[in-house]
Amino acid sequence: MGKAQQTAIQVNNYIGGRWVASESGEIIQRENPAKTSEIVAVVTNATKEETIQAVESAHEAFQTWSKVPAVKRAEKIYNVIDVLERRRQEVAELLTREMGKPIKEAHGEITKAINEARYSAGEALRLTGETLPSERAGIHVRTIRVPKGVIAAISPWNFPLVTPLRKIVPALAAGNTVVFKPATVTAAMGAKIIELFEEAGLPAGVLNLIVGSGRSVGNTLVSHPLVKGVTFTGSTAVGSGIYKLAAERLIEVQLEMGGKNAGIIYDYPDVNGAVDQILAAAFAASGQRCTSISRIVVQRSRVEEVTRALTEKLAQYVIGDGMSDKVNMGPLVSQDQLDTVEQYVRIGLEEGAVLAAGGKRPSGVNGGYYYEPTVFTNAAPDMRIAREEIFGPVLVVIPVDSFDEAVQVANNSEYGLAVSCFTHHMPYAEQAVEEIETGMIHINNGTISESHVPFGGLKHSAVGPYSIGSTGKDFLTALKVVYSSSK
């Protein structure tokens, strides 16, 4: 990995402990979404043959890595954490230049990545089994967990550091090896992750990097007979395709996909406090998060109060290049994402929703994929802007006349990732926990996840064991049952 031009980073594949330029000859240039005239990275698109080489390298390395004592595997991960801490500012600046999120959010992502990695490293020493009583005299029964082999880790662009590490670190801690495919638009951060592991002394072949399109690289990875599991974060449409390919080979998947998360405000006196937490959940990363709140479901008598609080607080947002400490909202990641947001704003207006804030590109901020934080009010639950994932800075306010209706609206989605419910009426809180169809439920707080707690969803938001926390081992290890006789 080196410099191809004044500011651009050359991103190659990393196979068997070596940086390897692709023979495809296909070059992808990645621009800074805040200053599109600046090229951040030049990426070489991997071939099918190079992808196969990466899998074979990981399979070969598995033969020794899987036998490394758990405490030694954990030590390697702790070394990576130390390297990341030392290079924090460098990593944060690359994250902002390549993905676009404000530098403060970039540092927040690094902190979260460190916290999760520290917990997951410890999981290497918590891969416990059970001792069970036998029905027969002289027979001893126990269960053990063993690593599966090569894990394909396919990650998105919105959290290009924490999401890959959320996949790579638990896999390595459990004794697996990894072939990592980052999103092409954040491939430089993918290469930076490899640098961190390389500096920390990870053995060759244990972690490999392949950069390229999902159709060629991704499908080759998922279909390869030496790949024993696939962990993916991205859209539900792509996840569904991966699920089908994996099912043909009867291998397990861990899919984290879309969301259309609701924030309910009902019988809650502190509307300002609720709105503060909802805004943080709605517009961090410019709304490009699977856990973003994109719908506010509120009792009809409080709609004006909620709308007023939203518009007043949004007036304080500073949009621009995330490298400035004054900026609290950066650009969208790409022209495609900007076009999608603009299309949905047009759809919202055509459907009859009322535009209360935003709805256009900001004035005085040029050269990037900028869009104002946008709020629609008087939206009906069946409108497309209220049901479909936009993945941008668009928030929809939906009035309801009862808490039962609020629950119905929250469930009126193919997705089931997260919900926030703000209420001081505890029976409502319990109803939300029991009846809302999401994997994560937050009562009187936003959709912040914690570093040691399982993360996942229901319906079309997820398939397979939750990541992070104690549930990751259910995907990353195989369970063996041992019967032994004392005779």
C-alpha positions, -999 to +999 in steps of 0.1 A: +000+000+000+016+033-011+009+067-027-002+067-063-004+105-066-002+135-043-030+125-019-043+092-033-037+059-015-030+029-036-051+000-023-040-035-033-051-070-022-034-086+008-029-123+004-008-147+025+009-118+043+019-099+011+004-068-006-004-079-042-015-057-071-044-071-090-038-084-125-073-074-136-061-039-147-094-025-134-090+007-115-115+024-093-109+059-080-125+070-047-132+107-042-135+126-010-173+130-006-168+164+010-145+176-018-151+155-049-121+169-068-098+152-043-090+115-050-086+097-017-078+062-030-070+043-061-083+007-059-074-023-080-104-046-086-095-082-076-100-111-100-119-143-093-085-162-093-071-138-067-101-143-045-096-180-046-059-175-037-070-155-006-094-183+005-067-209+000-042-188+020-066-185+048-074-222+048-037-230+050-031-206+079-061-221+097-042-253+102-018-236+126-039-206+139-067-228+151-041-246+174-027-214+189-037-212+226-066-189+232-046-166+254-021-161+226-048-153+201-062-127+225-028-112+230-025-106+192-058-087+193-048-066+223-016-057+202-039-045+174-058-023+199-026-008+211-016+000+175-050+015+168-047+037+199-013+050+187-025+057+152-059+071+162-056+105+146-043+091+114-072+066+112-098+092+121-087+115+094-087+088+068-122+077+079-135+113+075-118+119+042-130+086+027-165+082+042-174+118+050-185+116+086-174+145+110-140+140+127-157+138+161-179+109+149-148+093+134-131+093+168-163+080+183-162+051+159-126+044+168-135+043+205-164+019+199-142-003+178-116-005+205-142-013+232-158-040+211-124-055+201-113-056+238-144-075+247-142-098+218-106-106+225-116-118+259-142-141+243-113-163+232-110-174+268-148-178+273-155-204+246-168-228+272-187-260+270-208-280+294-204-311+315-236-332+315-247-361+335-250-394+316-278-419+317-252-447+320-227-456+346-190-449+337-199-426+308-188-389+308-206-364+286-193-329+277-196-303+249-168-283+234-166-255+209-142-256+180-134-230+152-151-235+119-123-226+094-123-198+069-148-170+075-158-145+047-163-111+062-181-086+039-186-051+053-203-019+043-191+017+039-210+035+066-189+022+095-158+012+077-137+006+108-160-007+136-181-031+114-151-049+098-135-053+133-168-065+147-165-094+122-127-100+121-118-098+157-144-123+171-136-147+142-099-146+150-104-149+187-124-180+181-095-195+161-109-190+126-091-173+097-106-145+076-110-133+041-121-097+044-139-078+016-146-041+024-169-019+005-151-005-026-158+032-016-141+027+017-114+003+006-086+025+019-099+020+054-100-017+047-064-016+038-056+005+069-072-022+091-048-048+075-019-025+083-029-024+120-030-062+122+003-065+102+020-041+126+007-060+155+024-092+143-005-113+131+008-144+113+007-144+075-025-158+059-047-154+091-063-123+077-065-116+040-079-086+020-097-088-013-112-056-029-137-057-056-173-058-066-199-080-049-208-098-082-173-111-088-154-111-055-184-115-032-200-143-050-167-162-054-161-159-017-195-171-006-195-200-031-160-213-023-161-248-007-134-238+018-154-209+032-173-222+063-193-191+072-203-157+059-208-126+080-223-097+061-235-062+068-254-043+041-286-040+022-314-066+025-314-072-012-277-081-013-280-101+020-308-121+004-286-131-025-258-141-001-282-162+019-293-181-013-257-189-023-248-199+012-279-221+015-268-241-016-237-251+003-255-255+037-231-231+054-242-207+081-246-169+077-247-139+100-265-112+081-271-077+094-292-058+069-317-029+066-338-010+091-367+015+092-365+023+129-392+041+148-389+065+177-422+065+196-431+095+219-463+088+238-472+100+273-437+114+278-434+149+294-398+157+283-404+161+246-372+182+242-351+154+258-367+128+235-361+149+204-325+154+214-319+116+215-339+110+184-319+136+164-287+120+175-300+087+163-315+101+131-287+123+117-254+108+129-234+097+098-259+119+078-286+093+085-266+065+068-269+040+097-289+008+099-300+019+134-309+054+124-343+065+136-362+075+105-398+077+118-412+096+148-445+081+159-461+106+183-495+111+199-514+136+178-517+163+206-479+165+207-471+168+170-468+205+169-445+205+200-423+178+185-422+196+151-412+229+167-384+212+187-371+195+156-369+226+135-354+247+163-327+221+169-320+214+132-312+251+127-281+246+149-267+220+125-235+230+107-231+212+074-197+209+057-164+191+054-161+168+085-125+177+090-137+209+106-144+206+143-174+230+138-192+207+115-217+183+130-231+169+097-209+158+068-218+148+032-235+117+019-211+091+008-217+093-029-236+108-058-258+077-059-267+081-023-275+118-028-297+110-058-316+085-037-323+110-010-334+136-035-357+110-051-374+102-018-379+138-009-398+142-042-418+111-034-427+125+000-440+157-015-459+138-042-475+116-015-487+147+004-464+148+034-456+183+047-420+194+044-412+211+077-374+214+074-346+208+048-355+191+016-327+205-005-289+208-009-275+235+014-265+269+001-229+281+006-215+246+008-201+234-025-180+206-039-195+177-020-225+154-017-242+176+009-279+175+018-298+193+046-313+173+075-349+169+064-382+165+083-416+156+069-447+159+091-483+147+087-471+115+071-494+085+068-480+051+078-485+037+043-465+063+025-432+051+009-412+076+029-427+060+060-420+024+050-389+022+028-353+025+040-339+058+026-305+056+043-301+094+044-310+124+065-348+122+062-370+120+093-408+114+090-433+124+117-464+102+119-493+112+143-513+085+160-544+085+183-535+056+207-505+036+219-519+005+202-518+024+170-482+035+177-472-001+181-490-010+148-472+018+130-439+007+144-445-028+131-457-016+097-423-024+081-406-053+065-376-045+088-372-052+125-339-039+137-344-013+165-370+009+182-369+037+207-400+042+229-402+073+251-429+070+277-434+074+314-464+051+314-447+018+323-476-004+310-469+012+276-432+004+280-439-032+287-463-034+258-436-021+235-412-047+247-437-075+242-453-065+210-429-044+188-412-067+163-376-056+165-344-072+178-334-043+199-358-022+220-347+010+238-369+025+265-365+062+270-332+064+252-319+064+216-307+035+195-272+034+209-258-002+212-231-012+237-199-030+231-206-062+250-243-066+242-256-088+213-265-067+182-291-079+157-327-078+144-358-096+133-377-099+101-358-087+070-332-069+092-311-100+101-305-137+098-284-158+120-269-153+155-265-117+167-230-102+166-210-088+194-216-101+230-220-137+240-240-147+209-212-143+183-197-177+193-229-194+181-220-184+145-182-186+148-178-220+164-191-255+159-204-275+188-191-310+194-206-335+219-181-359+235-190-392+251-162-410+269-159-441+290-138-444+321-131-481+313 
